[in-house]
Amino acid sequence: MSHARAGAAHEALIGRGVLVNDEEGLKVGPEGLAWFRWMGIDAGEVANGRRALCRACLDWSERRHHLAGALGAALFEWVLALGWARRVPDSRIVICTPQGEASFRGLFE
C-alpha cells in the first residue's frame, strides 16, 4: 500500500471508530471487530501471534501514521490479494494499482 494511502486509511479508520487512539495507544474501537470481520479479517485469529494486535507506526517519508501490528499486516495482505497494490521486487516499495486507487477512494475517503 502506498505511504499516502496507508496514512489516509489509518486516519479514516480512526474517524469511523474502527480504531481508537487514546493515552494507552492504538486499539480496536467499538466498530472495529465488525468492520474487520466485514473485510474478511478475524481480529481474534490474527491476535494469537507474537505481534501486537494493532499499533500506530509513523511513516518517515509521509510523516503520517499507518496501521501496524497483526491487523495492519492482515489488512495489507488483503489489499495485495485483491490486486489493489503490488510489491516492487527486491524493494520495500509498494505501488497502488489503478483498481486499488479507485477502491481506496471508495472505502477510505
N, C-alpha and C positions, 0 to 999 in steps of 0.2 A: 504494500500500500504506500503510495507516495507520502512524503512527510506532511505536506499540506492537507491531504485527505485524511490522514490518521489524526491530525490535530483537530480538524473540523468534526470528525466522527466523535472524538473524545468530548469535545465541547457540547455537541448535540446530545450525547448520552447523559451528560450531567444535566443539561437543560430539561430533559424529559423525565428525570428522576430514575433513569435506569442505573446510573451511578451517582453516588453521593460523595462529595469531598468535604470532610469535616476535620476537626482537630486531631482525630485519630488516623487520618489519611483517607485514601480512596477505598470505597466499599460498594457492594451491590446495594442499590436503593430499592425502595418499595415496588417499583415497576420492573426491576431488573431480572428477576428469575423468569417471569413470564415472557419478557422481551427476548432473552437469550434462548428460552425454550422455543419461542416462535421462529427464531433463526436456526433452530435445529441443534443448539448447543446446550448440553445438560451441565449447568453450573456445578451441580453436586458431583458429577462424574469427573470433571476437569479439576475439581478442588482436591482430589485424592493424591495428587503428586507432591513433589517436594517444593515446587514453585508456589509463591504467594498466589492467591486466587486473583486478585487484581491490585494494581498499583499504578500510580501516575509516573511516567518517565518523561523527562524533559528532552525533547529533540534538540540537539545542539545547533543544527542548521536553521531550523524554523523558530526556535525559542518558544515553542508551544509544547504542551504536554500531549502525550498519546497514551492509550491504554496498554499497559504491560501486564505481565503475570500470566497465569494459566488462561484466563478469559481472553486477554489480548492475543495470545498465541492461537487459541481456538478460533477467534474471530478472523485473524489473519489467514489461517488455513482455510476457513470457509470462503473468504474472498478469493484466494488462489484457486480453490476448487470450482468456483463459479466462473472463473476466467475473467474476473474483474481487474486482476492485476497479474503481473508476471515478474519473476526474478530475472535479473540480468546475470548470466552465468559468470562464475568466479568473481562475484561482486556482492556487496550488500545493497545494491541499488534495486529498487522495486518500481516498476512502471505501471501506471493505471492504463488499462485498455480503453478504447472508446466506449465499449459497453460498460466498463467499470465507472468511467466518468459520469455517464448518464445515470447509472444506478446509484452512485453515491449521492448525486444531487437529489434524487428522488427519496432516498432513505434518510439522509443525514442533514439536509438543508431545509 
